[in-house]
């Protein structure tokens, strides 16, 4: 499915503690490459995909943070995330998107699937073993 065909629901994984009605906006540093200020806000139509993003953001945070998943609504147009679409996965099986416009938070989602401690350790080893500048290109 591509952005033109997608209708949601949509989810955003993060460590931010926000409330329904708040907005999540571009303009913040990447969780994966903190040297890059992001021009887009990213989201997915897969609840557990947002959960994975939240867990990774928590792993890469400089302090202890809780991973969170939010049900969100785009406030403007959006496109397929070029960082995964056709670059890492043919088509858009991750149903990942990005927008230059804010996302409105509808609600926090708590029933997403958490990584097992073993899977989380594997991600931790992969992510923290690579300096941020070597974590790969981000199409911004």
N, CA, C and O atoms as a GROMACS GRO file, in nm:
protein
  560
    1UNK      N    1   0.086  -0.117   0.000
    1UNK     CA    2   0.000   0.000   0.000
    1UNK      C    3   0.090   0.124   0.000
    1UNK      O    4   0.193   0.125   0.068
    2UNK      N    5   0.053   0.226  -0.075
    2UNK     CA    6   0.132   0.349  -0.074
    2UNK      C    7   0.051   0.463  -0.013
    2UNK      O    8  -0.068   0.448   0.014
    3UNK      N    9   0.116   0.576   0.006
    3UNK     CA   10   0.053   0.688   0.075
    3UNK      C   11  -0.079   0.730   0.010
    3UNK      O   12  -0.174   0.766   0.080
    4UNK      N   13  -0.086   0.723  -0.122
    4UNK     CA   14  -0.208   0.764  -0.191
    4UNK      C   15  -0.326   0.671  -0.159
    4UNK      O   16  -0.441   0.712  -0.170
    5UNK      N   17  -0.297   0.548  -0.119
    5UNK     CA   18  -0.402   0.449  -0.091
    5UNK      C   19  -0.431   0.433   0.058
    5UNK      O   20  -0.530   0.370   0.095
    6UNK      N   21  -0.346   0.489   0.143
    6UNK     CA   22  -0.352   0.463   0.288
    6UNK      C   23  -0.452   0.556   0.358
    6UNK      O   24  -0.456   0.676   0.332
    7UNK      N   25  -0.532   0.497   0.447
    7UNK     CA   26  -0.628   0.576   0.524
    7UNK      C   27  -0.614   0.558   0.675
    7UNK      O   28  -0.689   0.619   0.752
    8UNK      N   29  -0.518   0.475   0.718
    8UNK     CA   30  -0.496   0.457   0.861
    8UNK      C   31  -0.580   0.345   0.918
    8UNK      O   32  -0.638   0.267   0.843
    9UNK      N   33  -0.587   0.336   1.050
    9UNK     CA   34  -0.537   0.433   1.149
    9UNK      C   35  -0.384   0.441   1.147
    9UNK      O   36  -0.316   0.353   1.095
   10UNK      N   37  -0.331   0.551   1.204
   10UNK     CA   38  -0.188   0.576   1.205
   10UNK      C   39  -0.134   0.584   1.347
   10UNK      O   40  -0.206   0.621   1.440
   11UNK      N   41  -0.007   0.547   1.361
   11UNK     CA   42   0.058   0.541   1.492
   11UNK      C   43   0.196   0.606   1.484
   11UNK      O   44   0.261   0.605   1.380
   12UNK      N   45   0.237   0.663   1.596
   12UNK     CA   46   0.371   0.721   1.607
   12UNK      C   47   0.435   0.667   1.734
   12UNK      O   48   0.377   0.674   1.842
   13UNK      N   49   0.557   0.613   1.720
   13UNK     CA   50   0.631   0.564   1.834
   13UNK      C   51   0.737   0.664   1.875
   13UNK      O   52   0.808   0.718   1.791
   14UNK      N   53   0.747   0.690   2.006
   14UNK     CA   54   0.834   0.796   2.055
   14UNK      C   55   0.863   0.774   2.203
   14UNK      O   56   0.814   0.679   2.264
   15UNK      N   57   0.943   0.862   2.260
   15UNK     CA   58   0.959   0.867   2.405
   15UNK      C   59   0.893   0.992   2.462
   15UNK      O   60   0.896   1.014   2.583
   16UNK      N   61   0.834   1.074   2.376
   16UNK     CA   62   0.768   1.196   2.422
   16UNK      C   63   0.643   1.162   2.503
   16UNK      O   64   0.568   1.070   2.468
   17UNK      N   65   0.622   1.235   2.609
   17UNK     CA   66   0.504   1.218   2.694
   17UNK      C   67   0.406   1.330   2.657
   17UNK      O   68   0.420   1.443   2.703
   18UNK      N   69   0.307   1.297   2.574
   18UNK     CA   70   0.212   1.397   2.525
   18UNK      C   71   0.070   1.352   2.554
   18UNK      O   72   0.047   1.240   2.600
   19UNK      N   73  -0.025   1.440   2.528
   19UNK     CA   74  -0.165   1.412   2.556
   19UNK      C   75  -0.249   1.424   2.429
   19UNK      O   76  -0.205   1.483   2.330
   20UNK      N   77  -0.368   1.368   2.433
   20UNK     CA   78  -0.462   1.383   2.322
   20UNK      C   79  -0.482   1.532   2.295
   20UNK      O   80  -0.501   1.612   2.387
   21UNK      N   81  -0.478   1.567   2.167
   21UNK     CA   82  -0.492   1.707   2.126
   21UNK      C   83  -0.359   1.776   2.102
   21UNK      O   84  -0.354   1.878   2.033
   22UNK      N   85  -0.250   1.722   2.158
   22UNK     CA   86  -0.117   1.778   2.133
   22UNK      C   87  -0.076   1.748   1.989
   22UNK      O   88  -0.135   1.664   1.922
   23UNK      N   89   0.028   1.818   1.943
   23UNK     CA   90   0.081   1.797   1.809
   23UNK      C   91   0.225   1.750   1.817
   23UNK      O   92   0.303   1.798   1.899
   24UNK      N   93   0.260   1.656   1.731
   24UNK     CA   94   0.397   1.610   1.714
   24UNK      C   95   0.445   1.670   1.583
   24UNK      O   96   0.380   1.651   1.479
   25UNK      N   97   0.556   1.741   1.585
   25UNK     CA   98   0.600   1.817   1.470
   25UNK      C   99   0.740   1.780   1.425
   25UNK      O  100   0.820   1.729   1.504
   26UNK      N  101   0.771   1.805   1.298
   26UNK     CA  102   0.909   1.791   1.252
   26UNK      C  103   0.994   1.901   1.316
   26UNK      O  104   0.941   1.991   1.381
   27UNK      N  105   1.124   1.893   1.296
   27UNK     CA  106   1.213   1.996   1.346
   27UNK      C  107   1.295   1.953   1.466
   27UNK      O  108   1.365   2.035   1.526
   28UNK      N  109   1.287   1.825   1.502
   28UNK     CA  110   1.364   1.774   1.615
   28UNK      C  111   1.476   1.684   1.563
   28UNK      O  112   1.474   1.640   1.448
   29UNK      N  113   1.573   1.657   1.648
   29UNK     CA  114   1.686   1.573   1.609
   29UNK      C  115   1.641   1.428   1.593
   29UNK      O  116   1.553   1.380   1.665
   30UNK      N  117   1.702   1.360   1.499
   30UNK     CA  118   1.674   1.219   1.474
   30UNK      C  119   1.715   1.135   1.594
   30UNK      O  120   1.818   1.161   1.656
   31UNK      N  121   1.635   1.034   1.626
   31UNK     CA  122   1.673   0.938   1.730
   31UNK      C  123   1.793   0.856   1.686
   31UNK      O  124   1.873   0.812   1.769
   32UNK      N  125   1.805   0.835   1.557
   32UNK     CA  126   1.907   0.746   1.503
   32UNK      C  127   2.035   0.819   1.464
   32UNK      O  128   2.144   0.762   1.469
   33UNK      N  129   2.021   0.946   1.426
   33UNK     CA  130   2.136   1.028   1.388
   33UNK      C  131   2.115   1.166   1.452
   33UNK      O  132   2.065   1.256   1.385
   34UNK      N  133   2.154   1.186   1.579
   34UNK     CA  134   2.126   1.311   1.649
   34UNK      C  135   2.191   1.435   1.587
   34UNK      O  136   2.160   1.547   1.626
   35UNK      N  137   2.281   1.414   1.491
   35UNK     CA  138   2.342   1.528   1.422
   35UNK      C  139   2.248   1.585   1.315
   35UNK      O  140   2.278   1.689   1.256
   36UNK      N  141   2.135   1.518   1.289
   36UNK     CA  142   2.042   1.560   1.184
   36UNK      C  143   1.911   1.608   1.246
   36UNK      O  144   1.850   1.536   1.325
   37UNK      N  145   1.869   1.730   1.210
   37UNK     CA  146   1.738   1.781   1.248
   37UNK      C  147   1.641   1.738   1.138
   37UNK      O  148   1.662   1.766   1.020
   38UNK      N  149   1.536   1.672   1.178
   38UNK     CA  150   1.444   1.612   1.082
   38UNK      C  151   1.346   1.714   1.024
   38UNK      O  152   1.289   1.796   1.096
   39UNK      N  153   1.327   1.706   0.892
   39UNK     CA  154   1.234   1.794   0.821
   39UNK      C  155   1.093   1.736   0.817
   39UNK      O  156   0.999   1.802   0.772
   40UNK      N  157   1.078   1.613   0.864
   40UNK     CA  158   0.949   1.543   0.859
   40UNK      C  159   0.922   1.475   0.992
   40UNK      O  160   1.013   1.452   1.072
   41UNK      N  161   0.795   1.444   1.014
   41UNK     CA  162   0.754   1.361   1.127
   41UNK      C  163   0.710   1.227   1.066
   41UNK      O  164   0.640   1.224   0.964
   42UNK      N  165   0.750   1.119   1.129
   42UNK     CA  166   0.730   0.986   1.073
   42UNK      C  167   0.620   0.911   1.149
   42UNK      O  168   0.602   0.930   1.269
   43UNK      N  169   0.548   0.825   1.076
   43UNK     CA  170   0.442   0.747   1.137
   43UNK      C  171   0.416   0.623   1.053
   43UNK      O  172   0.469   0.610   0.942
   44UNK      N  173   0.337   0.533   1.104
   44UNK     CA  174   0.309   0.407   1.037
   44UNK      C  175   0.164   0.368   1.059
   44UNK      O  176   0.098   0.415   1.152
   45UNK      N  177   0.116   0.281   0.973
   45UNK     CA  178  -0.018   0.225   0.990
   45UNK      C  179  -0.013   0.094   1.069
   45UNK      O  180  -0.115   0.028   1.087
   46UNK      N  181   0.107   0.056   1.115
   46UNK     CA  182   0.124  -0.067   1.192
   46UNK      C  183   0.152  -0.034   1.338
   46UNK      O  184   0.258   0.021   1.371
   47UNK      N  185   0.060  -0.066   1.425
   47UNK     CA  186   0.073  -0.036   1.568
   47UNK      C  187   0.205  -0.088   1.624
   47UNK      O  188   0.275  -0.015   1.693
   48UNK      N  189   0.238  -0.213   1.595
   48UNK     CA  190   0.360  -0.270   1.651
   48UNK      C  191   0.486  -0.215   1.584
   48UNK      O  192   0.594  -0.217   1.643
   49UNK      N  193   0.473  -0.165   1.461
   49UNK     CA  194   0.585  -0.095   1.397
   49UNK      C  195   0.617   0.033   1.472
   49UNK      O  196   0.734   0.068   1.490
   50UNK      N  197   0.513   0.103   1.516
   50UNK     CA  198   0.534   0.222   1.599
   50UNK      C  199   0.594   0.183   1.733
   50UNK      O  200   0.676   0.256   1.788
   51UNK      N  201   0.554   0.068   1.785
   51UNK     CA  202   0.611   0.018   1.910
   51UNK      C  203   0.759  -0.008   1.897
   51UNK      O  204   0.837   0.025   1.987
   52UNK      N  205   0.800  -0.068   1.787
   52UNK     CA  206   0.942  -0.092   1.763
   52UNK      C  207   1.017   0.041   1.757
   52UNK      O  208   1.123   0.055   1.818
   53UNK      N  209   0.963   0.139   1.686
   53UNK     CA  210   1.027   0.271   1.679
   53UNK      C  211   1.039   0.334   1.817
   53UNK      O  212   1.140   0.396   1.849
   54UNK      N  213   0.937   0.318   1.900
   54UNK     CA  214   0.940   0.372   2.036
   54UNK      C  215   1.048   0.304   2.119
   54UNK      O  216   1.122   0.369   2.193
   55UNK      N  217   1.055   0.172   2.107
   55UNK     CA  218   1.157   0.098   2.184
   55UNK      C  219   1.298   0.139   2.140
   55UNK      O  220   1.387   0.155   2.223
   56UNK      N  221   1.319   0.155   2.010
   56UNK     CA  222   1.450   0.196   1.960
   56UNK      C  223   1.484   0.338   2.006
   56UNK      O  224   1.598   0.366   2.043
   57UNK      N  225   1.386   0.427   2.003
   57UNK     CA  226   1.408   0.564   2.051
   57UNK      C  227   1.448   0.563   2.198
   57UNK      O  228   1.536   0.638   2.239
   58UNK      N  229   1.384   0.478   2.277
   58UNK     CA  230   1.418   0.469   2.420
   58UNK      C  231   1.559   0.416   2.438
   58UNK      O  232   1.632   0.462   2.525
   59UNK      N  233   1.596   0.318   2.356
   59UNK     CA  234   1.731   0.260   2.365
   59UNK      C  235   1.840   0.362   2.332
   59UNK      O  236   1.948   0.361   2.392
   60UNK      N  237   1.810   0.451   2.238
   60UNK     CA  238   1.909   0.547   2.192
   60UNK      C  239   1.908   0.678   2.269
   60UNK      O  240   1.995   0.763   2.249
   61UNK      N  241   1.810   0.696   2.357
   61UNK     CA  242   1.801   0.821   2.434
   61UNK      C  243   1.920   0.832   2.529
   61UNK      O  244   1.970   0.732   2.580
   62UNK      N  245   1.966   0.956   2.552
   62UNK     CA  246   2.080   0.975   2.641
   62UNK      C  247   2.048   0.952   2.789
   62UNK      O  248   2.138   0.943   2.872
   63UNK      N  249   1.919   0.942   2.820
   63UNK     CA  250   1.876   0.916   2.957
   63UNK      C  251   1.767   0.810   2.953
   63UNK      O  252   1.730   0.763   2.846
   64UNK      N  253   1.715   0.772   3.067
   64UNK     CA  254   1.612   0.668   3.073
   64UNK      C  255   1.478   0.729   3.033
   64UNK      O  256   1.431   0.826   3.093
   65UNK      N  257   1.418   0.669   2.931
   65UNK     CA  258   1.288   0.716   2.883
   65UNK      C  259   1.197   0.597   2.857
   65UNK      O  260   1.242   0.487   2.827
   66UNK      N  261   1.070   0.622   2.869
   66UNK     CA  262   0.968   0.520   2.848
   66UNK      C  263   0.922   0.521   2.702
   66UNK      O  264   0.886   0.627   2.651
   67UNK      N  265   0.924   0.407   2.633
   67UNK     CA  266   0.869   0.405   2.497
   67UNK      C  267   0.718   0.422   2.501
   67UNK      O  268   0.650   0.364   2.586
   68UNK      N  269   0.666   0.500   2.407
   68UNK     CA  270   0.522   0.528   2.401
   68UNK      C  271   0.474   0.519   2.257
   68UNK      O  272   0.548   0.550   2.163
   69UNK      N  273   0.351   0.478   2.241
   69UNK     CA  274   0.288   0.472   2.109
   69UNK      C  275   0.160   0.554   2.115
   69UNK      O  276   0.083   0.545   2.210
   70UNK      N  277   0.141   0.635   2.012
   70UNK     CA  278   0.022   0.720   2.004
   70UNK      C  279  -0.054   0.694   1.875
   70UNK      O  280   0.005   0.674   1.769
   71UNK      N  281  -0.185   0.697   1.886
   71UNK     CA  282  -0.273   0.701   1.770
   71UNK      C  283  -0.270   0.846   1.724
   71UNK      O  284  -0.295   0.937   1.803
   72UNK      N  285  -0.240   0.869   1.596
   72UNK     CA  286  -0.223   1.005   1.545
   72UNK      C  287  -0.302   1.026   1.416
   72UNK      O  288  -0.340   0.931   1.348
   73UNK      N  289  -0.325   1.153   1.385
   73UNK     CA  290  -0.388   1.191   1.259
   73UNK      C  291  -0.298   1.292   1.190
   73UNK      O  292  -0.260   1.391   1.252
   74UNK      N  293  -0.263   1.270   1.063
   74UNK     CA  294  -0.187   1.371   0.990
   74UNK      C  295  -0.271   1.497   0.973
   74UNK      O  296  -0.392   1.488   0.952
   75UNK      N  297  -0.209   1.614   0.980
   75UNK     CA  298  -0.281   1.740   0.960
   75UNK      C  299  -0.260   1.794   0.819
   75UNK      O  300  -0.316   1.897   0.783
   76UNK      N  301  -0.179   1.725   0.740
   76UNK     CA  302  -0.151   1.766   0.603
   76UNK      C  303  -0.117   1.644   0.520
   76UNK      O  304  -0.138   1.530   0.562
   77UNK      N  305  -0.065   1.670   0.404
   77UNK     CA  306  -0.028   1.562   0.314
   77UNK      C  307   0.086   1.479   0.369
   77UNK      O  308   0.160   1.523   0.457
   78UNK      N  309   0.100   1.356   0.317
   78UNK     CA  310   0.210   1.270   0.358
   78UNK      C  311   0.251   1.181   0.242
   78UNK      O  312   0.178   1.164   0.145
   79UNK      N  313   0.370   1.125   0.254
   79UNK     CA  314   0.426   1.041   0.150
   79UNK      C  315   0.487   0.916   0.211
   79UNK      O  316   0.508   0.909   0.332
   80UNK      N  317   0.515   0.817   0.126
   80UNK     CA  318   0.587   0.699   0.172
   80UNK      C  319   0.721   0.742   0.230
   80UNK      O  320   0.784   0.834   0.178
   81UNK      N  321   0.765   0.677   0.335
   81UNK     CA  322   0.895   0.706   0.397
   81UNK      C  323   1.005   0.654   0.304
   81UNK      O  324   1.020   0.533   0.290
   82UNK      N  325   1.082   0.743   0.242
   82UNK     CA  326   1.184   0.698   0.147
   82UNK      C  327   1.302   0.630   0.215
   82UNK      O  328   1.386   0.570   0.148
   83UNK      N  329   1.311   0.637   0.347
   83UNK     CA  330   1.419   0.571   0.419
   83UNK      C  331   1.400   0.420   0.425
   83UNK      O  332   1.497   0.347   0.447
   84UNK      N  333   1.278   0.374   0.407
   84UNK     CA  334   1.253   0.229   0.406
   84UNK      C  335   1.188   0.183   0.276
   84UNK      O  336   1.215   0.072   0.231
   85UNK      N  337   1.105   0.265   0.215
   85UNK     CA  338   1.033   0.227   0.094
   85UNK      C  339   1.130   0.215  -0.023
   85UNK      O  340   1.199   0.312  -0.058
   86UNK      N  341   1.135   0.101  -0.082
   86UNK     CA  342   1.218   0.069  -0.198
   86UNK      C  343   1.368   0.078  -0.169
   86UNK      O  344   1.448   0.026  -0.247
   87UNK      N  345   1.408   0.141  -0.060
   87UNK     CA  346   1.550   0.147  -0.024
   87UNK      C  347   1.587   0.021   0.054
   87UNK      O  348   1.688  -0.043   0.026
   88UNK      N  349   1.504  -0.012   0.152
   88UNK     CA  350   1.530  -0.130   0.234
   88UNK      C  351   1.428  -0.240   0.210
   88UNK      O  352   1.459  -0.358   0.223
   89UNK      N  353   1.307  -0.201   0.174
   89UNK     CA  354   1.199  -0.297   0.152
   89UNK      C  355   1.126  -0.260   0.023
   89UNK      O  356   1.077  -0.147   0.012
   90UNK      N  357   1.115  -0.350  -0.074
   90UNK     CA  358   1.041  -0.319  -0.197
   90UNK      C  359   0.895  -0.284  -0.165
   90UNK      O  360   0.831  -0.351  -0.085
   91UNK      N  361   0.845  -0.180  -0.228
   91UNK     CA  362   0.710  -0.134  -0.199
   91UNK      C  363   0.710  -0.064  -0.064
   91UNK      O  364   0.805   0.007  -0.031
   92UNK      N  365   0.606  -0.083   0.014
   92UNK     CA  366   0.599  -0.023   0.147
   92UNK      C  367   0.534  -0.121   0.244
   92UNK      O  368   0.429  -0.090   0.300
   93UNK      N  369   0.596  -0.240   0.266
   93UNK     CA  370   0.534  -0.338   0.356
   93UNK      C  371   0.529  -0.290   0.501
   93UNK      O  372   0.448  -0.339   0.580
   94UNK      N  373   0.616  -0.196   0.538
   94UNK     CA  374   0.613  -0.143   0.675
   94UNK      C  375   0.505  -0.038   0.693
   94UNK      O  376   0.480   0.009   0.805
   95UNK      N  377   0.441   0.000   0.583
   95UNK     CA  378   0.335   0.103   0.584
   95UNK      C  379   0.383   0.225   0.663
   95UNK      O  380   0.314   0.276   0.752
   96UNK      N  381   0.503   0.270   0.627
   96UNK     CA  382   0.569   0.383   0.694
   96UNK      C  383   0.557   0.508   0.607
   96UNK      O  384   0.575   0.503   0.486
   97UNK      N  385   0.527   0.620   0.674
   97UNK     CA  386   0.501   0.745   0.604
   97UNK      C  387   0.570   0.861   0.675
   97UNK      O  388   0.618   0.847   0.788
   98UNK      N  389   0.573   0.974   0.606
   98UNK     CA  390   0.627   1.094   0.668
   98UNK      C  391   0.551   1.215   0.616
   98UNK      O  392   0.493   1.213   0.508
   99UNK      N  393   0.552   1.321   0.698
   99UNK     CA  394   0.484   1.444   0.663
   99UNK      C  395   0.566   1.563   0.711
   99UNK      O  396   0.634   1.555   0.813
  100UNK      N  397   0.558   1.672   0.636
  100UNK     CA  398   0.621   1.796   0.679
  100UNK      C  399   0.527   1.874   0.772
  100UNK      O  400   0.566   1.974   0.831
  101UNK      N  401   0.404   1.827   0.783
  101UNK     CA  402   0.304   1.889   0.870
  101UNK      C  403   0.291   1.809   1.000
  101UNK      O  404   0.322   1.690   1.002
  102UNK      N  405   0.246   1.873   1.107
  102UNK     CA  406   0.233   1.802   1.236
  102UNK      C  407   0.132   1.687   1.232
  102UNK      O  408   0.045   1.680   1.146
  103UNK      N  409   0.148   1.598   1.330
  103UNK     CA  410   0.052   1.493   1.356
  103UNK      C  411  -0.026   1.533   1.482
  103UNK      O  412   0.034   1.576   1.580
  104UNK      N  413  -0.157   1.518   1.478
  104UNK     CA  414  -0.238   1.544   1.599
  104UNK      C  415  -0.251   1.415   1.676
  104UNK      O  416  -0.288   1.312   1.620
  105UNK      N  417  -0.220   1.420   1.805
  105UNK     CA  418  -0.231   1.302   1.892
  105UNK      C  419  -0.378   1.281   1.926
  105UNK      O  420  -0.445   1.372   1.975
  106UNK      N  421  -0.427   1.160   1.899
  106UNK     CA  422  -0.566   1.124   1.930
  106UNK      C  423  -0.571   1.058   2.067
  106UNK      O  424  -0.657   1.091   2.150
  107UNK      N  425  -0.479   0.963   2.092
  107UNK     CA  426  -0.480   0.889   2.218
  107UNK      C  427  -0.349   0.813   2.232
  107UNK      O  428  -0.281   0.786   2.133
  108UNK      N  429  -0.314   0.779   2.355
  108UNK     CA  430  -0.202   0.688   2.376
  108UNK      C  431  -0.252   0.546   2.359
  108UNK      O  432  -0.362   0.512   2.401
  109UNK      N  433  -0.170   0.462   2.296
  109UNK     CA  434  -0.203   0.322   2.272
  109UNK      C  435  -0.116   0.239   2.366
  109UNK      O  436   0.006   0.256   2.368
  110UNK      N  437  -0.177   0.152   2.442
  110UNK     CA  438  -0.100   0.074   2.539
  110UNK      C  439  -0.097  -0.076   2.508
  110UNK      O  440  -0.026  -0.150   2.576
  111UNK      N  441  -0.171  -0.120   2.407
  111UNK     CA  442  -0.179  -0.264   2.380
  111UNK      C  443  -0.089  -0.307   2.264
  111UNK      O  444  -0.120  -0.403   2.194
  112UNK      N  445   0.023  -0.236   2.244
  112UNK     CA  446   0.118  -0.276   2.140
  112UNK      C  447   0.210  -0.385   2.196
  112UNK      O  448   0.227  -0.398   2.317
  113UNK      N  449   0.266  -0.463   2.105
  113UNK     CA  450   0.350  -0.577   2.143
  113UNK      C  451   0.491  -0.530   2.176
  113UNK      O  452   0.561  -0.478   2.090
  114UNK      N  453   0.532  -0.550   2.300
  114UNK     CA  454   0.667  -0.515   2.343
  114UNK      C  455   0.766  -0.620   2.295
  114UNK      O  456   0.732  -0.737   2.280
  115UNK      N  457   0.890  -0.576   2.270
  115UNK     CA  458   0.996  -0.669   2.235
  115UNK      C  459   1.028  -0.758   2.355
  115UNK      O  460   1.016  -0.714   2.470
  116UNK      N  461   1.067  -0.881   2.328
  116UNK     CA  462   1.114  -0.965   2.438
  116UNK      C  463   1.246  -0.908   2.487
  116UNK      O  464   1.310  -0.830   2.416
  117UNK      N  465   1.288  -0.946   2.605
  117UNK     CA  466   1.416  -0.896   2.657
  117UNK      C  467   1.531  -0.940   2.568
  117UNK      O  468   1.630  -0.867   2.554
  118UNK      N  469   1.521  -1.057   2.507
  118UNK     CA  470   1.626  -1.105   2.417
  118UNK      C  471   1.631  -1.022   2.290
  118UNK      O  472   1.739  -0.982   2.246
  119UNK      N  473   1.515  -0.995   2.231
  119UNK     CA  474   1.509  -0.914   2.109
  119UNK      C  475   1.557  -0.772   2.137
  119UNK      O  476   1.630  -0.713   2.056
  120UNK      N  477   1.516  -0.717   2.251
  120UNK     CA  478   1.561  -0.583   2.288
  120UNK      C  479   1.712  -0.578   2.305
  120UNK      O  480   1.776  -0.481   2.265
  121UNK      N  481   1.771  -0.682   2.362
  121UNK     CA  482   1.916  -0.687   2.377
  121UNK      C  483   1.986  -0.692   2.241
  121UNK      O  484   2.089  -0.628   2.222
  122UNK      N  485   1.930  -0.768   2.147
  122UNK     CA  486   1.987  -0.773   2.012
  122UNK      C  487   1.986  -0.635   1.946
  122UNK      O  488   2.086  -0.593   1.887
  123UNK      N  489   1.873  -0.565   1.957
  123UNK     CA  490   1.865  -0.429   1.903
  123UNK      C  491   1.962  -0.336   1.975
  123UNK      O  492   2.029  -0.255   1.912
  124UNK      N  493   1.969  -0.347   2.107
  124UNK     CA  494   2.060  -0.264   2.186
  124UNK      C  495   2.204  -0.282   2.138
  124UNK      O  496   2.277  -0.185   2.118
  125UNK      N  497   2.244  -0.407   2.119
  125UNK     CA  498   2.379  -0.438   2.073
  125UNK      C  499   2.404  -0.381   1.934
  125UNK      O  500   2.510  -0.324   1.907
  126UNK      N  501   2.306  -0.396   1.845
  126UNK     CA  502   2.319  -0.344   1.708
  126UNK      C  503   2.330  -0.193   1.706
  126UNK      O  504   2.413  -0.137   1.634
  127UNK      N  505   2.246  -0.127   1.783
  127UNK     CA  506   2.237   0.019   1.777
  127UNK      C  507   2.350   0.089   1.852
  127UNK      O  508   2.410   0.183   1.802
  128UNK      N  509   2.377   0.043   1.971
  128UNK     CA  510   2.478   0.113   2.052
  128UNK      C  511   2.619   0.076   2.010
  128UNK      O  512   2.715   0.142   2.050
  129UNK      N  513   2.633  -0.030   1.931
  129UNK     CA  514   2.765  -0.069   1.884
  129UNK      C  515   2.813   0.009   1.763
  129UNK      O  516   2.927  -0.006   1.720
  130UNK      N  517   2.726   0.094   1.709
  130UNK     CA  518   2.759   0.172   1.591
  130UNK      C  519   2.749   0.321   1.626
  130UNK      O  520   2.644   0.365   1.674
  131UNK      N  521   2.855   0.399   1.602
  131UNK     CA  522   2.846   0.543   1.629
  131UNK      C  523   2.736   0.606   1.544
  131UNK      O  524   2.710   0.560   1.433
  132UNK      N  525   2.668   0.712   1.594
  132UNK     CA  526   2.557   0.774   1.521
  132UNK      C  527   2.592   0.809   1.376
  132UNK      O  528   2.509   0.789   1.287
  133UNK      N  529   2.710   0.860   1.352
  133UNK     CA  530   2.746   0.902   1.215
  133UNK      C  531   2.763   0.784   1.120
  133UNK      O  532   2.776   0.803   0.999
  134UNK      N  533   2.764   0.663   1.174
  134UNK     CA  534   2.777   0.544   1.089
  134UNK      C  535   2.649   0.462   1.084
  134UNK      O  536   2.651   0.348   1.038
  135UNK      N  537   2.539   0.516   1.130
  135UNK     CA  538   2.413   0.442   1.136
  135UNK      C  539   2.337   0.443   1.005
  135UNK      O  540   2.224   0.393   0.998
  136UNK      N  541   2.397   0.498   0.902
  136UNK     CA  542   2.334   0.498   0.770
  136UNK      C  543   2.275   0.632   0.734
  136UNK      O  544   2.247   0.716   0.819
  137UNK      N  545   2.256   0.648   0.605
  137UNK     CA  546   2.201   0.771   0.551
  137UNK      C  547   2.055   0.787   0.589
  137UNK      O  548   1.980   0.689   0.596
  138UNK      N  549   2.015   0.909   0.615
  138UNK     CA  550   1.874   0.942   0.635
  138UNK      C  551   1.835   1.036   0.522
  138UNK      O  552   1.893   1.143   0.508
  139UNK      N  553   1.737   0.997   0.444
  139UNK     CA  554   1.684   1.085   0.340
  139UNK      C  555   1.592   1.183   0.409
  139UNK      O  556   1.482   1.148   0.451
  140UNK      N  557   1.637   1.306   0.420
  140UNK     CA  558   1.566   1.406   0.499
  140UNK      C  559   1.490   1.498   0.405
  140UNK      O  560   1.422   1.590   0.451
   0.00000   0.00000   0.00000
